[in-house]
Amino acid sequence: MSIYHKPAPTAPEIAYEWLRREISALPWDQEIFLSESAIAEAAGVSRTPVREALLRLEASGLIRRVAHKGAFVPALTGRDIDDMVEVRRVIGDWAVRKVSQGPVPVEELQELLNRQAEALQDPVAFIEADVLFHQRIVSAAGNPIFASVYEAQRFKQLRMGLRAVVGSEERSRRVLDEHQTIVEALQTGDPDKASAASLAHLNSTLTALHIPHRPGPSS
């Protein structure tokens, strides 16, 4: 057997991944209480690993504990959305400008675009690939602190992104086109072109979500 064989996931990992996917699929403006027993049955594990998974999710800020009621997934607030959009605008603009000056991870970005294209009928998988696409650009820019801040918004981006594409294959295809435009702009080596493509994509997303645009960092 190869020493690189990936071990089977543990029960806590199974519970965590099941919860992560289910919560990510919850629209950003909805909230829900979680039942440990129902989660355990659905995920095919006992309640102990479910509790461990809930602790991990609580530490990440994705869920909260409510006295005498249990774990709670809150709806995202207007402030949550504003904060996330600001992070995307500021760090995203910085990242594409930096990456446009090379090296550009073209093959990896195209692979993520291919994954998105294959997930047009699966909104959760589509948005997961979407978030990874932008994270890869940020990580390629080479500042681990910025990358960490951006990564911290991942679950919020997943939940908000779903609202933009669920039930709208037209929007999903437009996202693919906008991402391709970003990749092509990065390859030109022109920071301004890369910035313009990135900002146009963000503004298009905000329009789909009915969120007002705000001036970019260079405006």
C-alpha positions as CSV (number, residue, x, y, z in Angstrom):
1,M,0.0,0.0,0.0
2,S,1.3,3.5,-0.9
3,I,2.5,5.6,2.0
4,Y,0.6,8.4,0.4
5,H,-2.7,6.6,0.8
6,K,-5.3,8.9,2.3
7,P,-6.7,7.5,5.5
8,A,-10.5,7.1,5.9
9,P,-12.1,10.1,7.6
10,T,-12.8,9.8,11.3
11,A,-16.3,10.1,12.7
12,P,-15.7,13.8,13.8
13,E,-14.5,14.6,10.4
14,I,-17.5,13.0,8.7
15,A,-19.8,15.0,11.1
16,Y,-17.9,18.2,10.5
17,E,-18.0,17.9,6.7
18,W,-21.7,17.0,6.7
19,L,-22.5,20.0,8.9
20,R,-20.2,22.3,6.9
21,R,-21.9,21.4,3.7
22,E,-25.5,21.6,5.1
23,I,-24.8,25.0,6.7
24,S,-23.1,26.4,3.7
25,A,-26.2,25.5,1.7
26,L,-28.4,27.5,4.0
27,P,-29.3,30.9,2.4
28,W,-27.6,33.8,4.2
29,D,-30.9,35.4,5.3
30,Q,-32.2,32.2,7.0
31,E,-31.5,30.8,10.5
32,I,-32.0,27.4,12.1
33,F,-31.5,25.5,15.3
34,L,-29.6,22.2,15.1
35,S,-30.6,18.9,16.6
36,E,-27.6,16.7,17.6
37,S,-29.6,13.5,17.3
38,A,-31.0,14.5,13.9
39,I,-27.5,15.4,12.7
40,A,-26.1,12.1,14.0
41,E,-28.7,10.1,12.2
42,A,-28.4,12.0,8.9
43,A,-24.5,11.9,8.9
44,G,-24.4,8.3,10.1
45,V,-22.4,8.9,13.2
46,S,-23.0,9.0,17.0
47,R,-23.8,12.2,18.9
48,T,-20.2,12.5,20.4
49,P,-18.5,13.3,17.1
50,V,-21.4,15.6,16.3
51,R,-20.6,17.6,19.5
52,E,-17.0,17.8,18.5
53,A,-17.9,19.1,15.0
54,L,-20.2,21.7,16.6
55,L,-17.4,22.9,18.8
56,R,-15.2,23.4,15.7
57,L,-17.9,25.3,13.9
58,E,-18.6,27.4,17.0
59,A,-14.9,28.3,17.2
60,S,-15.0,29.5,13.5
61,G,-18.0,31.7,14.3
62,L,-20.4,29.7,12.0
63,I,-22.8,28.7,14.8
64,R,-23.7,30.0,18.2
65,R,-24.9,28.3,21.4
66,V,-28.2,29.4,22.9
67,A,-28.9,28.6,26.6
68,H,-31.4,25.7,27.0
69,K,-31.9,25.5,23.2
70,G,-28.6,24.3,21.7
71,A,-26.7,25.1,18.6
72,F,-28.0,27.8,16.4
73,V,-27.0,28.9,12.9
74,P,-27.8,32.7,12.7
75,A,-28.8,34.6,9.6
76,L,-26.1,36.9,8.3
77,T,-26.7,40.5,9.2
78,G,-26.3,43.5,7.0
79,R,-23.1,44.2,8.9
80,D,-21.8,40.7,8.1
81,I,-22.5,41.4,4.4
82,D,-20.9,44.8,4.5
83,D,-17.8,43.5,6.2
84,M,-17.4,40.6,3.8
85,V,-17.9,42.8,0.7
86,E,-15.2,45.2,2.0
87,V,-12.8,42.3,2.6
88,R,-13.4,41.1,-0.9
89,R,-13.1,44.5,-2.4
90,V,-9.9,45.6,-0.6
91,I,-8.0,42.3,-0.5
92,G,-9.3,41.1,-3.8
93,D,-8.1,44.3,-5.6
94,W,-4.7,44.1,-3.9
95,A,-4.4,40.4,-4.8
96,V,-5.2,40.7,-8.5
97,R,-2.9,43.7,-8.9
98,K,0.0,41.7,-7.2
99,V,-0.7,38.5,-9.1
100,S,-0.9,40.2,-12.5
101,Q,2.8,41.0,-12.1
102,G,3.5,37.3,-12.0
103,P,3.6,34.4,-11.6
104,V,0.0,33.7,-12.4
105,P,-1.3,30.2,-11.4
106,V,-3.2,29.9,-14.7
107,E,-3.5,26.0,-14.7
108,E,-4.9,25.9,-11.2
109,L,-7.4,28.7,-11.8
110,Q,-8.5,27.0,-15.1
111,E,-8.9,23.7,-13.2
112,L,-11.2,25.5,-10.7
113,L,-13.2,27.1,-13.6
114,N,-13.6,23.6,-15.1
115,R,-14.8,22.3,-11.7
116,Q,-17.3,25.2,-11.6
117,A,-18.5,24.5,-15.2
118,E,-19.2,20.8,-14.2
119,A,-21.2,21.9,-11.2
120,L,-23.7,24.1,-12.9
121,Q,-26.5,21.9,-11.6
122,D,-25.1,21.8,-8.1
123,P,-25.2,25.3,-6.5
124,V,-23.3,24.4,-3.4
125,A,-20.4,22.8,-5.3
126,F,-20.5,25.7,-7.8
127,I,-20.1,28.3,-5.0
128,E,-17.4,26.2,-3.2
129,A,-15.3,26.2,-6.4
130,D,-16.1,29.9,-6.7
131,V,-14.7,30.7,-3.3
132,L,-11.6,28.5,-3.9
133,F,-11.0,30.4,-7.2
134,H,-10.8,33.7,-5.4
135,Q,-8.8,32.2,-2.5
136,R,-6.2,30.9,-4.9
137,I,-5.7,34.3,-6.3
138,V,-5.3,35.8,-2.8
139,S,-2.9,33.0,-1.7
140,A,-0.8,33.5,-4.9
141,A,-0.3,37.2,-3.9
142,G,1.9,35.9,-1.2
143,N,0.7,37.6,2.0
144,P,-0.4,34.9,4.5
145,I,-2.0,37.5,6.8
146,F,-4.3,38.8,4.1
147,A,-4.9,35.2,3.0
148,S,-6.0,34.3,6.6
149,V,-8.3,37.3,6.8
150,Y,-9.9,36.3,3.5
151,E,-10.2,32.7,4.5
152,A,-12.1,33.7,7.6
153,Q,-14.9,34.9,5.4
154,R,-15.2,31.6,3.6
155,F,-18.5,30.3,5.2
156,K,-20.1,33.7,4.8
157,Q,-19.1,33.8,1.1
158,L,-20.5,30.4,0.6
159,R,-23.9,31.3,2.1
160,M,-24.2,34.6,0.4
161,G,-23.0,33.3,-3.0
162,L,-25.7,30.7,-3.0
163,R,-28.4,33.4,-3.1
164,A,-26.9,34.8,-6.2
165,V,-27.0,31.5,-8.2
166,V,-29.7,29.2,-6.9
167,G,-32.3,28.9,-9.6
168,S,-30.4,31.0,-12.0
169,E,-28.1,29.0,-14.4
170,E,-27.8,32.2,-16.4
171,R,-26.1,33.9,-13.5
172,S,-23.9,30.9,-13.0
173,R,-22.7,31.0,-16.6
174,R,-22.1,34.7,-16.3
175,V,-19.9,34.1,-13.2
176,L,-17.9,31.6,-15.3
177,D,-17.4,34.3,-18.0
178,E,-16.4,36.9,-15.4
179,H,-13.9,34.5,-13.8
180,Q,-12.4,33.7,-17.3
181,T,-12.1,37.5,-17.9
182,I,-10.2,37.8,-14.6
183,V,-7.8,35.0,-15.6
184,E,-7.2,36.6,-19.0
185,A,-6.7,40.0,-17.4
186,L,-4.1,38.6,-15.0
187,Q,-2.2,37.2,-17.9
188,T,-1.8,40.6,-19.5
189,G,0.5,41.7,-16.7
190,D,-1.5,44.9,-16.5
191,P,-2.6,45.6,-12.8
192,D,-5.3,48.1,-13.9
193,K,-6.9,45.6,-16.3
194,A,-6.8,42.9,-13.6
195,S,-8.4,45.3,-11.1
196,A,-11.1,46.4,-13.5
197,A,-12.1,42.8,-14.2
198,S,-12.1,41.9,-10.5
199,L,-14.2,44.9,-9.6
200,A,-16.7,44.3,-12.4
201,H,-17.2,40.8,-11.2
202,L,-17.8,41.9,-7.6
203,N,-20.2,44.6,-8.7
204,S,-22.1,42.1,-10.9
205,T,-22.4,39.8,-7.8
206,L,-23.7,42.7,-5.7
207,T,-26.3,43.5,-8.4
208,A,-27.4,39.8,-8.4
209,L,-27.8,40.1,-4.6
210,H,-29.5,43.5,-4.8
211,I,-26.7,45.0,-2.7
212,P,-25.7,48.6,-3.5
213,H,-22.3,49.1,-5.0
214,R,-19.7,51.2,-3.1
215,P,-16.6,52.9,-4.5
216,G,-13.5,50.6,-4.9
217,P,-10.2,51.2,-3.2
218,S,-8.8,53.2,-6.1
219,S,-12.0,55.3,-6.7
